[in-house]
């Protein structure tokens, strides 16, 4: 995965994927991990969504939850649409990094 820089932030420098689990029904994998002091859970698919509005950009991610570990604040949530926008530039850099290559990392 390619890192997205946000000033001095190298969003992918400490990416740790703890678990990637196939869904019981249907395609897709639940991916859990950490990076940049945040925890995330993502539902990632091998193909694009039937409705492009259901995924973050061109990412093949239909659900993404991000929590700041230090204070346990939810700082982003996407569930086939934006529920909670990125709380700050660091969170947006994390979302952009995951959207830019998590599916390729999981399925290649």
C-alpha positions in Angstrom: 0.0 0.0 0.0 1.2 3.5 -0.7 1.4 6.0 2.1 -0.5 9.2 2.0 1.4 12.1 3.5 -0.4 14.7 5.6 2.4 17.1 6.4 4.7 14.9 8.5 2.2 12.0 8.8 3.2 8.8 7.0 -0.2 7.2 7.3 1.0 3.7 6.5 4.2 3.5 8.4 2.9 1.4 11.3 -0.1 -0.4 9.6 -0.8 -3.6 11.5 -3.6 -5.9 10.2 -4.7 -8.0 13.1 -7.3 -10.0 11.4 -8.9 -10.5 8.0 -12.0 -12.7 8.2 -14.2 -13.9 5.3 -17.9 -13.2 5.7 -20.1 -16.2 6.4 -22.6 -15.1 3.7 -21.6 -13.4 0.5 -18.3 -11.9 -0.7 -16.1 -9.6 1.3 -13.8 -9.7 4.3 -13.8 -8.0 7.6 -10.4 -6.5 8.2 -9.3 -5.2 11.6 -6.1 -3.4 12.4 -4.3 -0.3 13.7 -2.3 2.5 12.3 -1.2 6.0 13.5 -2.7 5.5 17.0 -6.1 4.5 15.6 -8.0 1.3 15.4 -10.1 0.4 12.3 -12.6 -2.2 11.1 -13.4 -2.4 7.4 -15.6 -4.5 5.2 -13.6 -4.9 2.0 -14.8 -6.5 -1.3 -12.9 -8.1 -4.2 -15.1 -6.2 -6.7 -16.7 -2.7 -6.8 -20.1 -2.2 -5.3 -23.2 -2.4 -7.6 -23.9 1.2 -6.5 -20.8 3.4 -6.5 -22.2 5.5 -3.7 -21.9 2.5 -1.3 -18.1 2.5 -1.3 -15.6 5.1 -0.3 -14.4 6.6 -3.6 -13.0 3.8 -5.7 -11.9 1.8 -2.7 -14.1 -1.4 -2.6 -14.6 -0.6 1.1 -18.3 -0.4 2.0 -17.9 0.0 5.7 -15.1 1.6 7.7 -15.0 2.5 11.3 -12.1 4.4 12.8 -11.4 5.0 16.5 -8.6 7.1 18.1 -7.0 4.7 20.6 -5.9 7.4 23.1 -9.4 8.5 24.1 -11.5 5.8 22.4 -13.3 8.5 20.3 -15.0 7.4 17.1 -13.4 9.7 14.5 -14.9 8.3 11.3 -17.7 6.0 10.2 -18.8 4.9 6.7 -21.7 2.5 6.3 -22.6 2.6 2.6 -22.4 6.4 3.0 -20.8 8.8 5.4 -22.3 8.6 8.9 -19.5 10.4 10.8 -17.1 12.5 8.7 -13.3 12.5 9.4 -12.8 14.4 12.7 -9.5 15.9 11.7 -6.7 15.9 9.1 -5.0 12.8 10.6 -8.2 10.8 10.4 -8.7 11.9 6.8 -5.2 10.8 6.0 -5.9 7.4 7.5 -9.1 7.1 5.6 -7.4 8.1 2.4 -4.6 5.7 2.9 -7.0 2.7 3.6 -9.2 3.7 0.7 -6.2 4.0 -1.6 -5.0 0.4 -1.2 -6.5 -1.8 1.5 -8.6 -3.9 -0.9 -5.6 -4.5 -3.2 -3.5 -5.4 -0.1 -6.2 -7.9 1.1 -7.0 -9.5 -2.3 -3.6 -9.5 -4.1 
